[in-house]
């Protein structure tokens, strides 16, 4: 695989399904939204353009929360063809008690540089609010998921070249939010997804970010994402890490 295509694959595969600029969450049943944009352009010895767009909406009450997010990444490096990645996800969470909650989620991804024509995932499970305070929250959760992948080019799975692959996964995750000050927030999430079809194969993700409010509507954001896939396919590395900065606009 050419170096420029490997670079594109690394950048695209590392972009998260979750937007880590902080959308405002209040338990009043009102819809709120956050839109984030980031871009970089270079010329000279190396010509490249990267554009990252994302949006998230949330509606929360005292007992449940619904979140939907979508994002797109465009990358063009030197004279190579442009690379694009699109993702969409929804998550519903409902408290059973003050500490225990159940959840359901759906994610869709198109990532041709990572050889994914499409990936659809559904999952459900339960979790526990370990810390539930105004300035700090920490949740742990576990569940079961189903994922179906279709490949741009056949990939080696179970020792056979396949154009698509489906599997059951376990889900173990922890997530926390920290309000450092009136205008600064931190968020992180770590997830581990072992493949139930192939013992020893798994995916893992880490997402962390900081958001600093400039005004009531605008914030500066910086995020770091790391992705690990024990079986990413021929020509792709198992680890991907990406650092992104941008500006967010919120609608409260």
C-alpha positions in Angstrom: 0.0 0.0 0.0 1.5 3.5 -0.9 2.6 5.7 2.0 0.0 8.3 1.3 -2.8 5.7 1.4 -1.4 4.3 4.7 -1.4 7.8 6.1 -5.0 8.3 5.1 -6.0 5.0 6.5 -4.4 5.8 9.8 -6.1 9.2 10.1 -9.5 8.0 9.0 -9.5 4.9 11.1 -8.5 6.9 14.2 -11.3 9.4 14.0 -13.9 8.6 16.7 -17.6 7.8 16.6 -18.0 10.1 19.5 -17.5 13.9 19.5 -15.4 14.8 22.5 -16.2 18.5 22.5 -18.8 18.6 25.3 -22.4 19.0 24.3 -24.5 20.5 27.1 -26.5 17.9 29.0 -29.4 19.0 31.2 -32.2 16.8 32.6 -35.0 19.0 31.4 -36.1 17.1 28.3 -34.9 19.8 25.9 -32.9 19.1 22.7 -29.4 20.5 22.5 -26.8 20.3 19.8 -23.0 20.8 19.2 -21.3 21.2 15.9 -17.5 21.0 15.5 -15.2 21.9 12.5 -11.5 21.5 12.1 -9.2 21.9 9.0 -5.6 22.1 8.0 -3.9 23.0 4.7 -0.2 22.7 3.9 1.7 23.5 0.7 5.3 23.4 -0.4 7.3 20.2 -0.1 4.1 18.4 0.8 0.6 19.5 -0.2 -2.2 18.2 2.0 -5.7 19.1 3.0 -7.7 17.7 6.0 -11.3 18.7 6.9 -13.1 17.2 9.9 -16.8 17.9 10.6 -19.0 16.5 13.3 -22.4 17.1 15.0 -24.1 15.8 18.1 -27.6 16.2 19.5 -28.8 15.1 22.9 -32.1 15.0 24.9 -32.0 14.1 28.6 -34.4 13.8 31.5 -33.9 12.7 35.1 -34.2 9.0 34.1 -33.0 8.7 30.5 -30.8 10.2 27.7 -30.8 9.9 23.9 -27.7 10.9 21.9 -27.2 10.9 18.1 -24.0 11.9 16.3 -22.6 12.1 12.8 -19.2 13.0 11.4 -17.2 13.2 8.2 -13.5 13.4 7.5 -11.9 14.4 4.2 -8.1 14.0 3.5 -6.1 14.7 0.4 -2.3 14.3 0.4 -0.1 15.4 -2.5 -1.4 14.0 -5.8 -3.2 11.0 -4.2 -6.9 10.5 -4.5 -8.9 12.0 -1.7 -9.9 9.8 1.2 -13.2 10.1 3.0 -14.8 8.6 6.1 -18.4 8.8 7.3 -19.8 7.7 10.6 -23.2 7.8 12.4 -24.2 6.6 15.8 -27.1 6.6 18.3 -27.1 5.7 22.0 -30.1 5.4 24.4 -29.6 5.1 28.2 -32.2 4.7 30.9 -31.8 4.5 34.6 -33.3 1.5 36.4 -32.3 2.8 39.8 -30.3 5.8 40.9 -27.1 3.9 40.1 -27.9 1.1 37.6 -28.8 1.8 34.0 -29.5 -0.1 30.8 -28.5 1.0 27.3 -28.9 0.3 23.6 -26.8 1.6 20.7 -26.3 1.5 16.9 -23.3 2.6 14.9 -22.6 2.8 11.1 -19.2 3.4 9.4 -17.9 3.8 5.9 -14.1 3.8 5.8 -12.6 2.7 2.4 -8.9 3.4 3.4 -9.4 0.8 6.2 -11.0 -1.5 3.6 -14.4 -1.1 5.1 -17.2 -0.6 2.6 -19.5 -0.6 5.6 -19.7 -1.6 9.2 -23.0 -1.8 11.1 -23.0 -2.5 14.8 -25.8 -2.9 17.4 -25.4 -3.5 21.1 -27.2 -3.5 24.4 -26.3 -4.0 28.0 -26.2 -2.5 31.5 -24.0 -0.2 33.5 -23.4 1.4 36.9 -22.9 5.0 37.9 -19.8 4.7 40.1 -19.6 8.5 40.6 -22.5 10.8 39.9 -21.8 14.3 40.9 -22.3 17.7 39.2 -18.6 18.2 38.4 -17.5 14.5 38.0 -19.2 11.4 36.6 -17.8 8.0 36.0 -19.7 5.1 34.5 -18.8 1.4 33.8 -20.8 -0.8 31.5 -20.9 -4.2 29.9 -23.0 -5.8 27.2 -23.3 -7.8 24.0 -23.0 -6.6 20.4 -23.4 -7.8 16.8 -21.2 -6.4 14.0 -21.4 -6.9 10.3 -18.6 -5.7 8.0 -18.4 -5.5 4.2 -15.0 -5.0 2.6 -13.8 -3.0 -0.4 -11.5 -5.9 -1.2 -11.8 -9.4 0.2 -10.1 -9.7 3.6 -8.7 -12.8 5.3 -11.1 -13.9 8.1 -11.0 -17.3 9.7 -8.3 -18.3 7.2 -10.6 -17.6 4.3 -10.8 -14.5 2.0 -14.2 -13.0 2.6 -16.2 -10.0 1.1 -18.1 -9.7 4.4 -17.9 -10.9 8.0 -20.3 -11.0 11.0 -19.5 -11.7 14.6 -20.8 -11.3 18.2 -18.7 -9.2 20.5 -18.6 -8.6 24.3 -18.4 -4.9 25.3 -16.6 -3.6 28.4 -16.3 0.1 28.8 -15.7 2.9 31.2 -16.4 6.6 30.7 -15.9 9.8 32.7 -16.6 13.5 32.5 -14.7 16.1 34.6 -15.7 19.8 34.9 -12.3 21.4 35.8 -13.6 25.0 35.9 -16.6 27.0 34.6 -15.2 27.0 31.1 -13.0 23.9 30.9 -14.2 20.2 30.7 -12.4 16.9 30.2 -13.9 13.7 28.9 -12.5 10.2 28.2 -13.8 6.8 27.2 -12.1 3.4 27.1 -13.7 0.3 25.5 -12.6 -3.3 25.0 -14.5 -5.5 22.5 -13.4 -9.2 22.4 -14.6 -11.2 19.4 -16.8 -14.2 20.5 -16.3 -15.9 17.1 -12.5 -16.0 17.1 -10.9 -16.5 20.5 -8.0 -14.0 21.1 -9.2 -11.4 18.5 -10.4 -8.1 19.8 -10.8 -4.4 19.2 -10.0 -1.6 21.7 -10.6 2.1 21.6 -9.6 5.1 23.7 -10.9 8.7 23.2 -10.0 11.7 25.3 -10.5 15.4 24.9 -10.5 18.8 26.5 -12.9 21.7 25.7 -12.3 25.3 26.6 -15.2 27.8 26.2 -14.3 31.1 24.5 -17.8 32.4 24.6 -21.2 31.0 25.6 -21.5 29.5 22.1 -17.9 28.9 20.9 -15.3 26.5 22.3 -11.8 25.4 21.4 -11.4 21.6 21.5 -8.5 19.2 21.4 -8.9 15.4 21.2 -6.7 12.4 21.0 -8.0 9.0 19.8 -6.3 5.6 19.7 -7.7 2.5 17.9 -6.4 -1.1 18.2 -7.6 -3.9 16.0 -5.9 -7.3 16.5 -6.9 -8.3 12.9 -7.1 -5.1 10.7 -6.4 -6.9 7.4 -3.4 -7.1 5.0 -1.4 -3.8 4.6 -3.0 -2.1 7.7 -1.4 -1.5 11.0 -3.0 -2.7 14.3 -2.6 0.7 16.0 -3.8 4.1 14.9 -3.5 7.4 16.9 -4.7 10.8 15.9 -4.7 14.3 17.5 -7.3 16.8 16.3 -8.0 20.4 17.2 -11.1 22.4 16.2 -13.8 25.0 17.0 -17.2 24.0 18.3 -20.5 25.8 18.2 -23.3 24.9 20.6 -27.1 25.3 20.5 -28.6 25.2 24.0 
